[in-house]
Amino acid sequence: MTKLQGKTVFITGGSRGIGREIALKAARDGAQIVIAAKTGEPHPTLEGTIYTVAREIEDAGGRCLPLKVDIRDEVQIYGAVEQAVHQFGGIDVLVNNASAISLTPTLLTHPKKFDLMFDVNVRGTFLASQACLPHLMKAENPHVLTLSPPLNMKTKWFEQHVAYTMTKYGMSMCVLGMAAEFKEKGVAFNALWPVSMIATEAFKAIDTSIPFDCMRKPEIVAEAAYEIVTRPSREWTGNFFTDEQVLKEAGFTDFSHFAVNPEKKLLLDLFLD
């Protein structure tokens, strides 16, 4: 039985990687997908645009509205939400997936990179949620899922890349605050974070020295995301989930097929002890 049939899922930054996999998973369930991302033209080193993903979504059985959106621009965010509502009649799920990363210490973090991370990660998450909320509050089972970590305040997660950590925790604080603020309205706000590092082309572009064969495929995050956004929104809100936790609760017992190389020891992701 499909759970997202006819539902509208709005995904920020979904032209590749985890966002793309979440979109395809929802599309196979019959969802209508809005891809709100900045990549309209092919990137010189990274595969995927909003239009290539749109074709994949339709081939998978879903409907897609690809929208070129700079998540830093509130006019574009609100415009994309209005186009989505006009096209599909409403919004049932928002996935705050767009994110910028720079794992640099304080003295090596350029002000432009600092601003980019805060604008995309924190401001973008806040404004996308703000723009979608009036429509989510009209939905039958509304969910906002943010790809951000649990709020782990140990020094070791700050000392190497304090700017990046602040922005990812800023996303998580949106989850924490909005879950309480909109609980009575029935809108669920949850966070999802992978236990292991995820093999995406964007990650490879950041640090080529990290071996991909010690990571998992982005499909594991998509499976967990699906499990979360199909739960009753009034019963499941304010949680900081890991992908393994969610899938174990859903009955998964074998995660080996998610590994790039099942024989390799996995690299744990950031922010988890």
N, C-alpha and C positions, 0 to 999 in steps of 0.2 A: 504494500500500500504506500503510495506516495504521500508525503507530508507537506511538501512545498508546492504542490500542483497549483498553478494560478497565483502563487504568492509573488510579490515583487521584492527582490533583494538588491539593495543599493550598496555597491562596493567601491571604496576609494582605493586608488592605486592598484587596480586589478589587471593591468596589461601583461603581467608576467608573475612568476614565482608563486607564493602562497595565495595571493589574491586571485590569480588565474585558476588555481586548483579549487579554491572554494567556489568560484563561479561555475566551474564545470561540474562539480559535485551537485550543486543546487540545480543546474540545468538538466542533469540526468533525471532529476526528480520532478521536472516539469515547471520549474520556476521561471519567472521573468527577471532578467538580470540587467541592471544598470551598471555599466563600467564607467566610472568617473576617474579618469587618469590623464596624465599630461602627455603621454607618448602617442601622438597622432602620426608621426613620421618615424620610420625605422631608426633606431639608435645605432651609432657606429659600431658598438661592441656588444650590445645586449639585444637578444631576440624578443620579438613581440611588440605589437601595438594594440590600441583599443580595437582596431578593425580586424586584426588577425584573431584576437580572442573572441570577438563577436561572431566570426564565422565558426570557430570551434564550438561556441555555446549553442549556436543554431544547429550544428551537426549533431550535438549531443542531445537535442530534443527540447531545448529551451528557446525563449525569445530574448533578444538583446537590444538594448539601446546604448550604443557606444557614445560617450560624451567626452570631448577633450576639455579637461578641467585642471586648472592650477589650484590645488587645495589651499594655497596661501591667499587666494583672492575670494573674499566673501561674496562678491557679486556673482562670480562664476559658480560658487557652491550653491547659493540660493537659486540661481538660474537653472542649474542642473537638476535640483530637487523639483522645481516647478515643471521642467520638461518631463521628468520621470512620472510625476503625478498625472500630467496631461496625457502621456502615452499609455500608462498602465492603470490609472485610476486611484493609485495610492502607493504607500510604502509599508511593507510588513517587517522588513529586516534591514538594518544598517550594519555593515561591516567596516569598521574603522581600521583599514589595513595599511593605508599610505604611511610611509615612514622614511625618514632620512637618518643616516648613520655616519658618525665619524668617531672612531675609537681612539681619540687623541687626548693626550694629557693637556693640562691647562695652557702651558706656554706654546703648544703647537696647534691650538685650536684657533683658527682664523675667525675674526668677527663675522665674516659672511657665512662661514660654516655654522657658527653658533646660531645666528639668526635663522638660517635655513632649517636647522633641526627644531628650533622652538616654533617656527612658523608652520612647518609641516606636521610635526608630531603633536604638539600641545594645542596650538591655535586651530590647526586643521581638524583635529579630533573634536574639539569643543564646538567649532562652528558647524561641522557636518552634523553633529548630534543636535545642535540647536535648530538647524534648518529642517531636519527630518522629524523632529518631535511632534509638531502639530499634526502631521499625517500619521505617525506611529500611534498616537493616542486614539486614532480612529480605527486602528487595525484590530483584528480578532486576537492575535497572539504576537504582539510586537516585541522585537528583540533588538538590542544594540550590542554587538560583539566587538570588542576592541582587542587588537593584537598587542598586548602589553603585559609586563611581568607582574608578579606579586610584589608588594612593597616591602622589600627586604633591605633594612636600613644598616646593614653591616658595612663598615668602612671599606672593605675590599671591593665593593661594587661601585665605589665612588672615586677611589684614589687614582685609578688609571685613566678614567674617561668621565670626569665629573659632569661635563656639559651634556653628553649623550645620556648618561644615567638620569639626570634631572628631567630631560625631555620624555624619556620612556616612563618614568614615575609620574610625570605630569599627566600622561595619558591614563595611567592607572588611577590617579586621583580623580579624573573625570568619571571613571567607572564608580569609584567609591562614593563620590558625592551625588551623582545623578541617580544611582541605584536607590539611595534613600529619598532623594527629592521626588522621584517619579514612581515610587513603589505603589502608592495609592491609585495612581493612574493606570497601573497594570503593565507599564513598560519595563522590561527586564534589561538591566545593564550588567554585562559580565565581561571578564577579561580571559584571554586564552594565551598560553605561552608554551612553547615546545620544551620538552625535557632535554632533547639533544639538539645540536646545531642542525640547521636545515640546509640542504644543498640547493641553493638557488644561484642563478647567474649573477645576480646583484652582489651576493656575498663573495663570489669569486672575484668580482671586480674590486672589492674592498681589500681583500688580502689573499693573494694567490698562493701564499705559503701554507695555508690551512688545507689539509687533504680532504677532498670531497668524499673519499671512500670511508671516512670515519663519521659520516653524517647520515641523516635520514632524508627521505624524499618528502617534498611538500605535501604529498597526498595524506600523510598522517595528520597534519594540521587541518586539512579540509574535512577529513572524516570526523574529527573531534568538533569542528565548528558546526557541522551538520547536526550532530547529536545535541549540541547546546541550543541552537536556534529552533529546534523542533520540540523542545520541552515546553511545558506550560509556563508562560512568562510570569504569572503571578506567584508561582512556586519556586522559581529559580532566578534569583537576582542578587547582585552584590557579591558574586563569587570570583575568585582568582584561580581559574582552573589551569592544570597542565594537560597536555594532549593525552599522555598515558593515563592519568586519573580518569578523564572522561571516558576513554575507550574501555578501560577496565570495568567501569560502571555499566557500560553498554554491552558487556559480555565478551570483549576481545581478550584473547589469552595469548596470542602469538603476534609479535610485532616485527618478526624477522623480515617479512616481505616489504616492510617500509624502509629497510636499511639499503643504502647504496651498495654496501658490501657486508652481508650478514656475518662474515668471518672477522671483521674488524671491530675493535673496541670503539664504542661511540664517544664522541666529544660532547660533554655536557654544555648546555647553553648557559649564557650569562644569567646572573641574578638568582640562581638556584643553588642551595647548599647540598 
